[in-house]
């Protein structure tokens, strides 16, 4: 069951999720699907995190690391690189890492692509976004 920050609630929208809310991935996904396209939030360990606006240095490093990942994926068969795509990890985590490298299932990877085009985690997933994954 979801626990949300006091003084919130209402008829939907961005105010339905706030950093510190506790919920299952299913509850999070249902509420998040109703927010605007500009709103961003993640669920990690059953806790909602709404990120702060990003600074210039993040954008600079993100671009350079993305180029490195893309070059690696282009020269490594069976590897996929992604940018800002939701990853489903267990019942209490739905992070959206800035970048990820994925070993595809046909190359021995344990992750999968869900019917709604999300990446589902295998049992040994790690992402560069957080220590939880």
C-alpha positions as CSV (number, residue, x, y, z in Angstrom):
1,X,0.0,0.0,0.0
2,X,1.3,3.4,-0.9
3,X,2.2,6.0,1.7
4,X,2.5,9.5,0.4
5,X,3.7,12.8,1.9
6,X,1.2,14.7,4.1
7,X,-0.8,17.5,2.6
8,X,-0.9,16.1,-0.9
9,X,-3.3,14.2,-2.9
10,X,-6.0,15.4,-5.2
11,X,-7.3,14.7,-8.7
12,X,-4.0,13.5,-10.3
13,X,-1.1,15.1,-12.0
14,X,2.4,15.9,-10.8
15,X,1.4,16.4,-7.2
16,X,0.7,12.7,-6.8
17,X,4.4,11.8,-6.5
18,X,7.0,13.3,-4.3
19,X,10.4,12.3,-3.0
20,X,10.0,10.0,0.0
21,X,6.7,8.4,-1.0
22,X,6.7,4.7,-0.5
23,X,4.9,2.3,-2.9
24,X,5.1,-0.7,-5.0
25,X,6.3,-0.6,-8.6
26,X,2.7,-1.3,-9.8
27,X,1.3,1.7,-7.8
28,X,4.2,3.9,-8.9
29,X,3.7,3.0,-12.6
30,X,-0.1,3.7,-12.4
31,X,0.4,7.1,-10.9
32,X,3.4,8.0,-13.0
33,X,1.5,7.1,-16.2
34,X,-1.0,9.9,-15.4
35,X,1.6,12.7,-15.0
36,X,2.7,15.1,-17.8
37,X,5.4,14.1,-20.2
38,X,7.7,16.7,-18.6
39,X,7.5,15.3,-15.1
40,X,10.2,12.8,-14.0
41,X,10.3,10.5,-11.1
42,X,11.9,7.1,-10.2
43,X,11.2,4.3,-7.8
44,X,14.2,2.8,-6.1
45,X,13.8,0.3,-3.3
46,X,10.1,1.2,-3.0
47,X,10.8,4.9,-2.4
48,X,10.0,7.7,-4.9
49,X,12.7,10.1,-6.0
50,X,11.9,13.2,-8.0
51,X,15.1,14.6,-9.4
52,X,16.3,18.2,-9.2
53,X,17.0,20.1,-12.4
54,X,20.3,19.1,-14.0
55,X,23.3,21.4,-14.2
56,X,25.4,22.2,-17.2
57,X,28.3,19.9,-16.1
58,X,25.9,16.9,-16.0
59,X,24.9,17.6,-19.6
60,X,28.5,17.9,-20.7
61,X,29.6,14.6,-19.1
62,X,26.4,12.8,-20.1
63,X,27.1,13.6,-23.8
64,X,30.7,12.4,-23.6
65,X,29.9,9.2,-21.7
66,X,27.0,8.6,-24.1
67,X,29.4,8.8,-27.1
68,X,31.7,6.4,-25.4
69,X,28.9,3.9,-24.7
70,X,27.7,4.3,-28.3
71,X,31.2,3.6,-29.7
72,X,31.5,0.6,-27.4
73,X,28.1,-0.8,-28.5
74,X,28.9,-0.3,-32.2
75,X,32.0,-2.4,-31.9
76,X,30.7,-5.1,-29.4
77,X,28.1,-7.5,-30.9
78,X,25.2,-8.3,-28.6
79,X,25.4,-5.1,-26.6
80,X,22.7,-2.4,-26.6
81,X,23.2,1.2,-25.3
82,X,20.2,3.3,-24.0
83,X,19.6,6.8,-22.8
84,X,16.9,7.7,-20.2
85,X,14.9,4.6,-20.6
86,X,12.9,3.1,-17.7
87,X,14.2,-0.2,-16.3
88,X,12.0,-2.5,-14.3
89,X,13.8,-4.1,-11.5
90,X,11.8,-6.4,-9.2
91,X,8.6,-5.2,-7.5
92,X,10.0,-2.1,-5.9
93,X,12.3,-0.4,-8.4
94,X,11.6,1.4,-11.6
95,X,14.7,3.7,-12.2
96,X,15.4,5.7,-15.3
97,X,19.2,5.7,-15.6
98,X,20.8,8.4,-17.6
99,X,22.6,5.8,-19.7
100,X,22.9,2.0,-19.7
101,X,24.7,-0.8,-21.4
102,X,22.8,-4.0,-21.8
103,X,24.0,-7.5,-22.8
104,X,21.2,-8.7,-25.1
105,X,19.4,-12.0,-24.2
106,X,20.5,-13.6,-27.5
107,X,24.1,-12.9,-26.3
108,X,23.7,-14.4,-22.9
109,X,22.2,-11.4,-21.1
110,X,19.5,-11.9,-18.4
111,X,17.4,-8.8,-19.1
112,X,14.3,-8.8,-21.3
113,X,12.2,-6.3,-23.2
114,X,8.6,-6.2,-21.9
115,X,5.5,-6.0,-24.1
116,X,5.3,-2.3,-23.6
117,X,9.0,-1.8,-24.7
118,X,10.6,-1.4,-21.3
119,X,13.7,-3.2,-20.2
120,X,13.1,-5.7,-17.5
121,X,16.0,-6.7,-15.2
122,X,17.7,-9.9,-14.8
123,X,18.9,-11.0,-11.3
124,X,22.4,-9.4,-11.6
125,X,21.5,-5.9,-13.0
126,X,23.6,-2.9,-12.1
127,X,23.1,0.6,-13.4
128,X,25.3,3.7,-13.3
129,X,22.4,5.7,-11.8
130,X,22.4,4.3,-8.2
131,X,23.9,1.8,-5.8
132,X,20.5,-0.1,-5.4
133,X,20.3,-1.6,-8.9
